[in-house]
Amino acid sequence: MAAEEIGERHLELLGVLDELARSDPDGLADMDRAAQRMGLDTVGKESDRAEFEALASALEEAGYVEAQGSDLATSHGRLSVTEEGRRAIEGS
């Protein structure tokens, strides 16, 4: 997904990831915590897991986040927000 196709829900997730990463000593955000903050039950609801996966994948494709030992399909692992991602947050 191109950066110009990133919508409001994507930016909401990007903001949550950035907030979590800033409070982490390694600068990484846990995907499961991010999903919970977005109100998504990625463990119990397939539709929530699919939504989170699609949002995170789009952000990764746009260059806004990078996976760190992650499995987007299961919402496990961690993501870091790139400088480009931070600029997108500041511009929204």
Residue pairs with C-beta under 8 A, 6 or more apart in sequence:
1 57
1 58
1 61
1 62
2 62
3 62
3 63
3 64
3 84
3 88
5 58
5 62
6 14
6 58
6 59
6 62
6 64
6 88
9 55
10 55
10 58
10 59
11 88
11 89
11 92
12 38
13 34
13 38
13 52
13 55
13 56
13 59
14 59
14 64
14 65
14 81
14 85
14 88
14 89
15 89
16 29
16 34
16 37
16 38
17 29
17 34
17 59
17 65
17 79
17 81
17 85
18 29
18 81
18 85
18 86
18 89
19 29
20 29
20 30
20 33
20 34
20 37
21 27
21 28
21 29
21 79
21 80
21 81
26 78
27 80
28 68
28 78
28 79
28 80
29 78
29 79
29 80
29 81
30 77
30 78
31 42
31 52
31 56
31 70
31 72
31 75
31 76
31 77
31 78
31 79
32 42
32 43
32 75
32 76
34 52
34 79
35 41
35 42
35 48
35 52
35 75
38 52
40 48
40 49
40 51
40 52
41 48
42 48
42 49
42 52
42 74
42 75
43 49
43 75
49 73
49 74
49 75
52 75
53 72
53 73
53 75
56 65
56 72
56 75
56 79
57 72
59 65
59 85
60 66
60 67
60 72
60 79
62 84
62 88
63 82
63 84
63 85
64 81
64 82
64 84
64 85
64 88
65 79
65 80
65 81
65 82
65 85
66 79
66 80
66 82
67 77
67 78
67 79
68 77
68 78
68 79
68 80
69 77
69 78
70 76
70 77
70 78
70 79
71 77
81 89
